[in-house]
Amino acid sequence: MRCMMMAIDVGAGTQDILLYREDVEPEGLYKMIMPSQTVIVARRIRKATEQGKDVFLHGYTMGGGPMAAAVKNHIASGFRVYATTDAALSIHDNIQRVSSMGVVITEDPPEGCVEIRTGDIDLMALRSALISFNVDLPEAIAVAVQDHGFSPKRSNRATRFDIMRRSLKNGGRIGDFAHREPPEALSRMRAVWRYLRDQGMDVMLMDTGPAAVFGALEDPDCRLPALVLNIGNGHTIGALVDDQRITAIFEHHTSALDPPKLNSIVERFCAGKLTNSEIFDDGGHGAHIECVPGEVRSILVTGPRRGGFVSRTKMKLIQAAPWGDMMITGCVGLVRAWRSWGDGDGDRQGR
């Protein structure tokens, strides 16, 4: 196992960063909670809007969110947006649709534009921040991003969930959710992989959902079998975990859920009665149950949107704080996956 690595959990608002060293107790590890790259890029676009300048986006495909909203506002304000193909795919995975929004696709920067680099990870910025504290950037890095998946012939929701379902069928252990080289359908994750590989890094990738699930299990009050709910800004994932394996999982859009509805879904899920069509037909991604434990001994909840559910449910919940810090839940999951490689239990997805 590598003795030092960096774990980065990329969210819609923040990128949560943990420098892991096997010879340091968790409380002594260095960590940063910083704006995510989509927020940073959005700010740069908005600044160009205020200055009345056209922009040229170039770099790697990244998460949309605030960045895509800033692009739409820039165009609506009467200014031009130029973008390379890879950068444009951050806005939508259908390049014709991006063009129809008014984005001009070009690989060459027009004169007079503000050039803005895209990508979910900025190693130069990370290295610069660490140097200020006399800390070296590790050569090994594990990153979690939420990738909606892309398939030109079927629903992206189904494509994404099929990859998750396959991980369960492969055994459901943490290594089954980790990638040395992500599947072709995960275009955002592959963009991160290409960027870090091009920089000579030793790379591991995961989806943010499973990373948070396995990270939450490090809470000292966790007792297996457990139900873990990761209530994120965009997606809510529920997972049943027994013997350190995910045995059942569902994923829906957080915006489609309120506490009573989520309670109902959880009850059916834990009883083994939740169906894939029930979630998918409601606009979610799906559900898959290999088996359910006879008893759930603890219910752990994490994620930035957990507050509304925690305050309005009668379930006895543990707000997971692995290694003493809820904000690094996904990073802890990444570290666990990385360590599993050294135990011979990882890298199945890269073979």
N, C-alpha and C positions, 0 to 999 in steps of 0.2 A: 504494500500500500504506500502511496505517496505520503510524505510527511507534512506537506503543506499544499493547500489549494485555496482558490477563491470561489465562493458560492454566490451567485447573483439571482435573485428572484425578481423577475421583471413584471411589474404590475401596470395598471392604467395610470396610476398617480405617482407611484414611487418605484424605485429600484432598491431592493433591500440587499445589502452587501455584507458578507461575512468572510473574514480571513480565518481559515481553519488550520490549526496546527495540532498534530496528535499529541505533542508533549505539553500542551497548555490546557488547563481546566476551562470548561465552557465560559465561566464567568470572566475569564481573562482574555478572551478572544476579541480581536478588533472588529468593529462593525460600523457601517454607515447606512443611514436611511436618507436617500437622495431623490430628487425628482427623476422620474423615468425619462427616457430619451424622447418619447412621443410628446411629453410636456415641454421639454427643452426645445425641440424642433418647432412646436406650435408657438412658443414664445418668440422664436427668431422670425417666423413667418409673420406674426402679428406686428413685430417691430418694423418689418419691411412694409406692411400695410400702412402703418402710421407714417412712414417716411415717403409713401407714394411710389415705391419701387417694385418692379417685377422681380420674381424669384426663379431660381433654377435649382431644382431638387436633384441630387445625385448621390449615389452610394448603394446601400443594400436595402432590400425589402424589410419593413419593420411593422410594428403594430400601428394601426391607424388611430382611432379615438380622437384625442385632442388635435393631433397633427392633421388628420383628414378634415376636421371641423374648421381649422385655421385656413386650410387650402380653399374650402368652399367660401369662407368669408372673404378671403383675399380676392377671389374671382368676382364675387358679388359686389365688392367695393370698386370694381372697374379696372383691376390690375391683372397682369398676365402671370400664369404659372406654367413654367416649362419643367419637364421632368424626364429623366432617363426611364427606360422600361422598368428596370428593377425598382427604382424609387417610386414610380407611379403605381406599382402593384401594392404598395402600402395603403393606398387609398381604397382600392377595390381589386379583387383578383381577376376581374374581367377588364382587360386593357381598353376594349372598345367603349365600355361604360365610363371609364376614366376620361377618355377623349371626349365623350359626349357631354361631360361636365364642363368642358372648356380647357382642360389641361392639354398643353401641346407636348407631344412625345418627341423627344430629340435626345441624341447622345452627345450633342455639342452645346456648350453653354453660349447663349446669345449674349451680345455685348450689353453692358450696362445693368445686368441682373445681379441681385444678391444671391450668391451661391451658398446653398445650405446642404450640408451632408446628412444623409439619412442612415439609420441603423439602430438596432436595439441596444447595442453595446458600443461604448467608446473607450477603447483601451488607452488612448493617449490621455484622456481626461482622468481615468482611473490611476494611471501611472503617475501623472503629475500630482494628483491629490496625495498619493501615498509617499512620494518623494519628499513632500513638505514635512512629513513626520518621520523621515529617515526609514521608511518601510519599503521593501522591494515588492514589485508585482510578481506573484507566483507564475510559473510556466503552465500550471495546471488550473483549469477553470471548469466549473459546472454551472450551467445556466438553465433556468426554468422560464419558459414563455408560454402564453396561451395561444395556441395555433388553431384556428377554426378549420383548417384543412381545405383542400380545393380539389374538386373533381368536375370536369366540364360536362359530364353526362349524368350526374346524380346530385342529390342534395349534399352540400358541404357538411351539414349537421350529421347526416348519416355516415359520411366518409370519416369525419373526426371520431365519431363514437365507435365505428368499426375497429379503428386502431386501438382504442381503449379496451374494447371487448376482446380483441385478440390477446392483449396483455393478460387479461384475466384467464383466458383459456390456456395460456402458456404456463400458468401456475399462480399468477397474482402476487408474486413476491416483488420486492422493490426493484430488483434488477430487471424484471420483465417490463418495467415502465421507463427504463433508461436507454438512451441511444448513443452509440458512438457516431453513427451516421443516420440521421433521421430519414423516415420514409419520404418518397418523392411527393406525396400528397401534402406534407407539412411544409409548405413553402416558406413560411416565416421562420420556423425552426431551422430549416436548411440554410436560410440566409445568415443566421447567427453562426451556424456551423461553418459555412464557407468563409465568413469574415475571420473567425478565430483560427481556423485552419490556415488561412492565408497569412496570419500573423505568427504562425509557428507554435500555437498553443496546443496543449494536450486537453482535449475537449470531451465533455459529457453533456448531453441535453435531456431535459425532462419537460413534461407539461406541468404547468403551475398547480393543477388540481391534485394529481397524485403526489406531487412533492409536498404539498401542504398536508395531505392526509397522513403520509408517513412521518412527517415532521411532528404533527400533533401527538403522535403516539409516544413521543419523548416526554410529555408532561408527566410529572411524578405521580399524579393521581390517576393516571390511565390504568384501567384494568381490562384485559381482554377476556372474552370477545367485546369489541367496542364498535359503536357507531360514530363516525366522524363526519361532521358537516362543515364544509368550507363555503361560506357565503360571501362570494366576491362581488365586485362592482358589476360584472357582466354575467357571470355564471355561478350557479350553486351546484356543488357536487356533494353527494352523500355516498359514503362507503361503509360497508360492514367489513371488519377486520378481525380475523381469528388466526392464531398461530403465525402472526406477522405476515399474513396473506390477505389481500383484498378478495373477498369471496362474492361480493355483490356491489354494484355501483349504479348510480343514476346521475344524470346531469340535465339541468334545466336552466333557463334564463332567469336571473334574479328578479328582473323587472316584471316577470309573469307570476311571481309568488308573493303572497302575503302570509303572515304567521298561521292563520287557520288552514290555508291550502297546503303549506309546507308541512304542518303537523299531520294532515291527512295522508300526504304522500309518504312521510316517514313511517307512519303506522302500517301502511300497506307494504312498504318496502321491508320493514323488519319482520313482517309476517310472511314474506316470500310471495306476496300477491301482486306486487307492482309489475306491470307489463311494459315492454318497450313501446308499444303503440300508444299506451296511455300518455307517456311523456312526449313522444315524437309528434303525435297528432295535436298536442297542445302547444306545439312550437318549440319544444325542448329538443335535446339531443338524443336521449334514449335511456333505457335501463337494461341491465343484464344481471341476472342472478344465477350464479353457479350453485350456491347453497347458502342457507342462513343458519346462524348459531342458535342453539336452543334458548340461550339467555344472553341479553346484552347487559354487560356489567357496568359499562360507563358510556356516556354520551359526551363527546368532545365537540366544541364548536370553535371555529376560527374564521378569519376573513373580515374585510373592512365593513361589510354590511350586516354583521352579526347582531349589532345592537338592537335593531328593530325586532328581531326574532327572539332574542334573549329576554327582552322586557315583556313579551306578550305570549309566552308559552308556560305551561305548567310542568313541562318536563324538567327533570333535575339535570342541569347541564354543567359541564366543566369548560370554562373559557380557557382553552389550551394556551399554555405559556412555556413551551419547551426551552430548556436551558435558561429559564427565567425571563424570557422576552417573547411576547406574542408576535412582534413584528418580524422575527426571523424564522417563523414556522416553516416557510418554504425552503429557506436556506438550510435548516436542520435536516429537512427531507433530502435535499441535494447531497449533504455530507453523508447521510446514511447510505444513499445510493452509491456514492463514490467509494465509501469504505467497503461496501458489499462486493465491489470488483476485486478488492484484495482478498476477500474471503471465497472467491470463486463463484459468487452467486450473481454476478452482474454481466452486463454486456451481451445479453442474449439478443437484444434488438439490433445489435450491429453485426450479427453473424448471418 
